[in-house]
Amino acid sequence: MKILLITKIIFFIVITTTFSYAVELQLSGSLSEMYDDNINSSEDKESDFITEITAGIGLIHEGRTINWHLLGESTQQIYLENSDLNNNSQTAELAIAKEIFYNDNISITDTFGHYPEPGDFQDMFGQLLGRSDYLTNTFTAIYTNYLLRSFFFSLEYNNIYIKSLSGDTLDSVSNNGIITFGLEMNSFNIISIFYSYTNRKILEESDTESETTILHECGLEYLHYFTRRFSGNLEGGFEQVETEDETNYTFSSALTLTHQIDENNTIELSASKEYEMTILTNEVYDIWNFTADFNRELSRLTSFSLSFFYQYGNNVSPATAIESKLIGLETGFTYNFSEHISSDISYTYTYNQTEQTEPVDYYVKYDRNQIQIEISAVF
């Protein structure tokens, strides 16, 4: 992957230019046991107990004008009764943040992942039945400049490469560029305008282009702090998506409310309507999305979290009429034995539904319950 190679070169340059500063070695590991009542994400449920063993290593540097880290993890899943599903997944991330001048900042991140199935609700949306083994590499570069005391602009580039290992979907590569101009009117009000261009290409096995989707987005964003702990972010704009079949238009909007109720309680609510490109099914959906996150520090050693996810939408292609819905719920308790060792118990519920009426009728749905107990350490 060319982007990953470029990032490694950048990382080497950073290392050689900051060798005189302290570099911290980080070691991590975890052991967990999970009960999963639908291991195949199927209408015909099959349950099993899964043991997960994770080991990680990383390098971290925090300097006056530059911070970077390189982290990697490997996770081995062992199924009690379905040993044919045993697998090993890997993740790695390189992140660099550099203050070039007093008013100029640049950040570069490259994240690689190998997953035996989708790891979050967003990736599960629109997916048909079954497991999807895939590789993904995401490269992001952001440059921010404060031209004046209160006026700023930023440039962002994203590259996402997806390779299917299970053969369920075709490989794809996406390139995205975003330009933003913003004005900090005062410490409580920030307004900005943005334009985003996305080009996604579906690749054949020979890596030749077979289908291209282009998405244009432009709009306004307004961030207001009602108090130091309570903020609202409102976004509205216009989107145009160009597929091989036709061109579609829609108005997009998003609202996010964040409230740090007190030192121990934080809540965030968000709602949005926009076009979205799914990474595994290679479809473009006109979606509604609602999320809620609540975190509470029960004590100095114990915390509680609760997250809700709901997404609904129809794909924009007239050749394949598809309607999808996904509901997700996650909750968990964390207990910190010490600064380095903690334990977690969590519950995850997933409901996924997809119905297709063109060119053929197709309806699938499944629900899934997962309970996990984990002990982890970071040194």
Disulfide bonds with the S-S distance in Angstrom:
none
